[in-house]
């Protein structure tokens, strides 16, 4: 990767993963398409990037310091945050462009062994590994920075003041921890405003500030968000999450009617709405409100690049589907197959959903007090 030298990458690793004397091995994870028809130029470039990082970090491992850097390639899992396969393959050469060729030139190794032997991971993949790596990090004690969809356009997001990012993220997290609800008013082009109430009881928020100091942690890089799983009703008391969540999909406004934290009806007359109805009918767990996220990077001069990894860090986002990796209740067991598991973010910034806007977001505290933290798409608390 021309824009990051070996020294740059060594500095990045030291910044993202503060020194731990037990760190010996860094693993670079990359997925390889099973079906050549699903490959794309960005994915090809990312596989090449992973190999370049493997070479550059090996050159710089003494400065980090590390004993070894390894490149692990594996067949793609087909959707964001689905569970990883049983094994990957070790490469010292560029990985192939098709998963069926992995065994010809790579050395097979189980993921359980990889996780046991490796203390640090960078995962510039096509499909997000955040959920499975969060789960396995807690089990094995490694640290991981997940980078689904990473591209050279995101390099500026690796060069901002993450001390200030952390201050803002922590300020939002503290408010989410104290709140029991979030009342969001959306403006919808060509229609009336709609409202969603997210139930934040019984939950703790998470901060993702781009630094992984503690063993057993995994999250996105670039980073810059606080997020929380709305209460899903697993404690026997129904969730209070309800309302209408608007989502713009391929220029079409689709309205999800939410009751007890689940989408129960999809309103819309176009093909996007029909596709969403079919998805929800086939996979009811997809309709789970899995995350309410607060990205803070827009104020740092960063522009969207068309990839969720960075774009979700620019503003408010709501995720559908899997939540157990964030402390929620919905996981792979709730979907019909491993390939159907999904955690999908919908990002409320003009570049992603120009026909929608966050008019207001008010956090509701147990004493009945409300605090507006977003107005007309921007934070009012910084």
Secondary structure as UniProt FT lines:
FT   TURN            2..3
FT   HELIX           6..16
FT   TURN            21..22
FT   STRAND          25..32
FT   HELIX           36..38
FT   HELIX           41..64
FT   STRAND          68..75
FT   TURN            80..81
FT   STRAND          87..91
FT   HELIX           99..101
FT   HELIX           102..105
FT   STRAND          107..110
FT   HELIX           111..117
FT   STRAND          120..123
FT   HELIX           130..140
FT   STRAND          143..146
FT   TURN            148..149
FT   HELIX           152..158
FT   HELIX           162..178
FT   STRAND          179..188
FT   TURN            189..190
FT   STRAND          194..199
FT   TURN            201..202
FT   STRAND          206..208
FT   TURN            215..216
FT   STRAND          217..220
FT   STRAND          225..228
FT   TURN            234..235
FT   STRAND          242..249
FT   TURN            250..251
FT   STRAND          252..259
FT   TURN            260..261
FT   STRAND          262..267
FT   HELIX           271..282
FT   HELIX           284..287
FT   STRAND          288..295
FT   HELIX           297..300
FT   HELIX           308..311
FT   HELIX           312..314
FT   STRAND          316..321
FT   HELIX           324..326
FT   HELIX           332..334
FT   HELIX           338..340
FT   STRAND          343..347
FT   TURN            350..352
FT   TURN            354..355
FT   STRAND          356..365
FT   TURN            366..367
FT   STRAND          370..375
FT   TURN            376..377
FT   STRAND          378..379
//
